[in-house]
Amino acid sequence: MNRRRGTIWLAAGLILAVLAAVISYFAFQQITAEQANAVEEKTTQTVVVSRQLINERAVIRLADITTEEREVEEVPSGAIFKTEDVVGSIATRSIQPGQVILAQNLVESFPVGGSSAIETSETVTTTVNFNEALGEDLVAYALPATDRFSAEGIFLPGDRVDVLVSTDVIGEEEGTGGPVSMYVIQDLEILQVIYQAPPKVEGEGSEGKDNPENAEVEPAARVPKTILLAIEPQDAVVLKYAIDTETSIDLALRGQDNRRRFEVDTVTINTIAESYDFEAPRPVP
């Protein structure tokens, strides 16, 4: 009797062991299949990439960019997902073909769609924390954007510039005085560039033939109006004097990391004649 009972318990144990093995096998197979499916189903993200080389300071057009699917793990921080968020922006550095467009490499120009997209009379490249940028030693000074670089829309916030001026000096004696050019202020940071809104185009916003819904919209031309400089108060007074006396003012662009103080001589017709070994013209009596 005891032997039969032991046999029954042994058989029951074997059956339970087989059932446990079968259940474990199928559970393992299910987990393996789920992991395999997870590997096969790669998560991707649509990102904006450049079609061709985009030069530094260029205004980005729709023809310059496209979209691609990239694995989420490969998408860099700051990647932009929609082309409309890129068109019309200015590249702050060169962007190679196929490179993902990053928000930190762009600054805003004008909104796409012309002047109807601009509610104010002027627009700026970016906002500035003046308290942080100026500290206790500097002030912000507004310089009219009349120099050659500004007129071409070259300058961007963060650029470093030097100030050159030319003026007429009246000599105390006959034959003295005349135009003088000077390298007066060095290594100023551009805090902000303020642009005028583009002129409103006649018929803008119409839904007729001239404005098809899917037509490519080119960014509006940028017209600089004012450049805000971080400057020492004494140098700001020099700029004010130059502006008030209608002195010709030009800005020279520095390398981003160049903090060198240049030693530059004042230039007159006499210094040019001496440097290039010719006789300076004398005023007609």
C-alpha positions in Angstrom: 0.0 0.0 0.0 2.8 2.4 0.9 4.7 1.4 -2.2 1.6 2.2 -4.4 1.2 5.5 -2.6 4.8 6.5 -3.2 4.5 5.6 -6.9 1.5 7.9 -7.2 3.3 10.8 -5.5 6.3 10.2 -7.8 4.1 10.2 -10.9 2.3 13.4 -9.7 5.7 15.1 -9.1 6.9 14.1 -12.6 3.7 15.5 -14.2 4.0 18.8 -12.3 7.6 19.1 -13.3 6.7 18.5 -17.0 3.9 21.1 -16.8 6.3 23.6 -15.2 8.9 23.0 -17.9 6.3 23.4 -20.6 4.9 26.6 -19.1 8.4 28.0 -18.7 9.3 27.1 -22.3 6.3 28.9 -23.8 6.8 31.9 -21.5 10.5 32.2 -22.6 9.5 31.9 -26.3 6.9 34.7 -25.8 9.4 37.0 -24.1 12.0 36.3 -26.8 9.5 37.0 -29.6 8.5 40.3 -28.0 12.2 41.4 -27.6 12.8 40.5 -31.3 9.8 42.5 -32.4 11.1 45.5 -30.3 14.5 45.3 -32.0 12.9 45.1 -35.5 10.6 48.1 -34.8 13.1 50.9 -34.6 11.7 54.2 -33.4 12.5 57.1 -35.8 12.0 60.8 -35.9 11.5 63.2 -38.8 14.2 65.9 -38.8 15.2 68.8 -41.1 18.5 68.4 -42.9 20.4 70.5 -45.5 20.2 69.5 -49.2 23.4 71.5 -49.9 26.1 73.6 -48.3 24.5 76.5 -46.4 27.1 79.2 -45.8 27.5 81.0 -42.6 25.2 84.1 -42.4 23.1 82.9 -45.3 19.3 83.2 -45.2 18.0 79.6 -45.5 15.5 79.0 -48.3 13.1 76.1 -48.7 15.2 74.8 -51.6 18.2 74.5 -49.2 16.6 71.9 -46.9 14.6 68.7 -46.8 13.3 66.1 -44.2 14.7 62.7 -43.4 13.8 59.9 -41.0 16.6 59.3 -38.4 16.7 56.9 -35.5 15.8 58.6 -32.2 19.1 57.7 -30.7 20.9 59.5 -33.6 18.9 62.7 -33.4 21.1 65.5 -31.8 19.9 67.9 -29.2 18.3 71.0 -30.8 17.2 69.2 -34.0 14.3 70.9 -35.8 11.4 68.8 -37.0 9.5 71.1 -39.4 10.8 72.9 -42.5 8.6 76.0 -41.7 10.6 76.5 -38.5 13.8 76.8 -40.6 12.9 78.8 -43.7 13.9 82.5 -43.4 16.3 81.9 -40.5 20.0 82.9 -40.7 22.7 80.3 -40.3 25.3 81.3 -37.7 27.8 78.8 -39.0 28.3 76.7 -42.1 26.0 73.7 -42.4 27.2 70.7 -44.5 25.0 68.7 -46.9 23.0 66.1 -45.0 23.6 67.7 -41.7 20.7 68.0 -39.2 19.6 71.6 -38.8 20.0 72.6 -35.1 18.1 75.5 -33.5 21.2 76.7 -31.7 22.9 77.3 -35.1 20.1 79.7 -36.3 18.8 83.1 -35.6 15.5 84.6 -36.7 15.3 86.9 -39.6 11.8 87.9 -40.8 8.8 85.6 -40.6 7.9 83.9 -43.8 4.9 85.4 -45.6 6.1 89.0 -46.1 5.3 92.1 -44.1 1.8 90.9 -43.3 3.4 88.4 -40.9 5.0 91.3 -38.9 2.8 93.2 -36.6 5.3 95.7 -35.5 7.2 98.3 -37.5 10.6 96.6 -36.8 11.9 93.3 -35.7 15.0 92.1 -33.8 17.3 89.1 -34.3 17.0 87.8 -30.8 16.1 88.9 -27.3 18.8 90.0 -24.9 19.2 89.9 -21.1 20.7 93.3 -20.8 21.3 93.0 -17.1 23.5 89.9 -17.6 25.2 91.2 -20.8 26.2 94.6 -19.5 26.9 94.0 -15.8 28.1 97.1 -13.9 30.8 98.3 -16.3 29.1 98.6 -19.7 26.1 100.3 -21.3 24.1 99.5 -24.4 24.4 102.1 -27.2 22.3 102.3 -30.3 24.4 102.9 -33.4 22.6 103.6 -36.7 23.2 100.8 -39.2 24.8 103.0 -41.9 28.2 101.4 -42.4 28.9 99.0 -45.2 28.7 95.7 -43.2 25.4 96.7 -41.7 24.0 97.8 -45.0 24.6 94.3 -46.3 23.1 92.6 -43.3 26.3 90.9 -42.4 26.4 91.4 -38.6 24.8 89.0 -36.1 24.4 89.2 -32.4 27.5 88.1 -30.6 29.9 89.5 -33.3 32.9 91.5 -32.2 33.6 94.8 -34.0 36.0 97.7 -34.0 35.0 101.3 -34.8 36.7 103.5 -37.4 35.9 107.1 -38.1 36.9 109.7 -40.6 36.5 113.4 -40.1 37.8 116.8 -41.4 40.3 118.6 -39.2 40.7 122.3 -39.6 44.4 123.3 -39.3 45.5 126.5 -37.6 47.9 127.3 -40.5 47.4 127.4 -44.2 48.1 124.0 -45.8 47.4 122.0 -42.7 44.4 120.1 -41.7 42.2 117.9 -43.9 40.6 114.5 -43.8 41.7 112.2 -41.0 40.9 108.5 -40.4 41.2 106.9 -37.0 40.8 103.4 -35.4 39.1 104.7 -32.3 37.3 101.9 -30.3 38.1 98.2 -30.3 36.5 94.9 -29.4 32.8 95.8 -28.9 30.2 93.1 -28.8 27.0 93.4 -30.8 24.1 92.7 -28.5 21.3 93.0 -31.0 20.5 93.9 -34.5 17.2 95.7 -35.2 15.7 95.5 -38.6 13.1 97.5 -40.4 10.0 95.6 -41.6 10.1 95.0 -45.3 7.8 97.2 -47.4 4.4 95.8 -48.0 4.0 94.2 -51.4 0.9 95.3 -53.3 -1.6 92.5 -53.3 0.1 90.6 -50.5 -2.1 88.0 -48.9 -4.4 87.6 -51.9 -5.5 84.1 -52.8 -5.4 84.5 -56.5 -3.0 83.1 -59.2 -0.1 85.1 -58.0 -0.2 83.5 -54.5 -0.8 79.8 -55.0 -1.2 78.0 -51.7 1.7 75.6 -52.2 4.1 78.1 -53.8 7.6 78.4 -52.2 7.8 81.6 -50.2 11.2 83.3 -50.2 12.3 85.1 -47.0 11.9 88.8 -47.1 15.0 91.0 -47.5 16.5 92.2 -44.3 17.0 95.9 -43.9 19.1 96.7 -40.8 18.1 99.8 -38.9 20.0 99.9 -35.6 22.9 98.0 -34.0 23.0 97.7 -30.2 26.6 97.6 -28.8 27.9 96.8 -25.4 30.3 99.6 -24.7 32.1 101.5 -21.9 30.4 104.8 -21.0 33.4 106.9 -22.1 33.5 105.2 -25.5 29.7 105.7 -25.8 30.3 109.5 -25.5 32.9 109.2 -28.3 30.3 107.6 -30.6 27.7 110.2 -29.7 30.1 113.0 -30.6 30.9 111.3 -33.9 27.2 110.9 -34.7 26.3 114.4 -33.7 29.1 115.9 -35.8 28.1 113.8 -38.8 31.4 112.0 -38.8 31.7 109.0 -41.1 31.6 105.8 -39.0 32.5 102.3 -40.1 32.6 99.0 -38.3 35.3 96.3 -38.8 34.4 92.7 -38.0 36.8 90.7 -35.7 37.3 87.0 -35.4 35.0 85.6 -32.8 37.9 84.7 -30.4 40.2 87.7 -31.2 40.6 89.9 -28.2 43.9 91.6 -29.3 44.3 95.3 -29.0 45.7 96.7 -32.3 48.2 99.5 -32.4 46.9 101.6 -35.4 48.2 104.9 -36.5 46.0 107.8 -37.5 45.9 108.2 -41.2 46.1 111.4 -43.2 47.1 112.2 -46.8 50.6 113.0 -45.4 51.0 109.6 -43.7 49.9 107.8 -46.8 52.3 109.8 -48.9 55.1 109.0 -46.5 54.3 105.3 -46.5 54.0 104.9 -50.3 56.8 107.4 -51.1 55.0 110.1 -53.1 54.5 113.8 -52.6 51.3 114.8 -51.0 49.2 117.2 -53.1 49.2 120.7 -51.8 46.0 122.8 -51.6 45.5 125.3 -54.4 46.2 128.8 -53.2 
